[in-house]
Amino acid sequence: MPKKVTKAIFPVAGLGTRFLPATKSVPKEIMTLVDRPLVQYAIDEARAAGIKEFIFVTSRGKGALEDYFDHSPILEQELRKKGKDDLLAILKNTNMDSGEIAYIRQHKALGLGHAVWCARRLIGNEPFAVILPDDVIAAEKPCLQQMVEAYQETGGNMVAAMEVPPEKISSYGVLDVKEDKGSIVSVKGMVEKPPADQAPSNLAVIGRYILSPSILQNLNKMKSGAGGEIQLTDAIAQEINNPDGQGVFGYRFRGQRFDCGSKAGFLQATVSFALSRADLRDDLYRYLQEVVEIDQAAQ
Ligand code: G1P
């Protein structure tokens, strides 16, 4: 039985330039889907999967993230005075116990592999999860929880995977499949952002990983790869041919993934999450219908 996964790394050092000017002063991860920041979705998913230690790899200008997970005594006192217990309960979900959360700075933007490597001393010699908060996944059973369960059978290294259209494949890490067993695939190769005509499949890596500590050793020796950055994909791919390694698996999760690193994906997630909320659904649905009707009439 593989060791339990209790630590997760959240790489949040990116500049978020695709969302400028908003991200000039607000970290991208604090931007909200309906009324919760992106990062809250990631934390909730990690908790559901049994994660107990949350490691954020940040960069300059991400102070708002630390404040977000802190207690807010004045606000809490004010809400208590006014008897707003419902709002206090909402805030409670955002608080972390002391020692539960750690922040490490990535001092140079050297890539996702480098960001994960920055957390190596906090991980030590145990398996760990990585969650990219940009990839928001709506699912009945949270994606990382599905993966932790599958990982109990496979051990080794596991990445979330999803088929994407051929014209989009060059934006992802891509799996070369050895054996396809439905939700779990074993992997014989992995390549970061290949040109479409060189992609080994259309099965893309999505931002959820369960990794063995040997990945951190691989990252110790890593040179830059695609885009001149130190790639996590390359460090995972090294495990495929490691005679002492336990292999690499892709996991086709059940759920809907939104690419909240792009404006279109962010908007789609906003609409989808709002429609799933009883307090917002009817009004928004009616409004969307109106918009479509007006648009169709104008054509
Ligand atoms: C990162 C990974 C890539 C993965 C993607 C999923 O790329 O490097 O392998 O497919 O996340 O969202 P990024 O989107 O940060 O360029």
Boltz pocket constraint, residues with backbone or C-beta under 6 A from the ligand:
constraints:
  - pocket:
      binder: B
      contacts: [[A, 112], [A, 132], [A, 135], [A, 171], [A, 172], [A, 173], [A, 174], [A, 192], [A, 193], [A, 204], [A, 205], [A, 206], [A, 207], [A, 232], [A, 233], [A, 261]]
      max_distance: 6.0
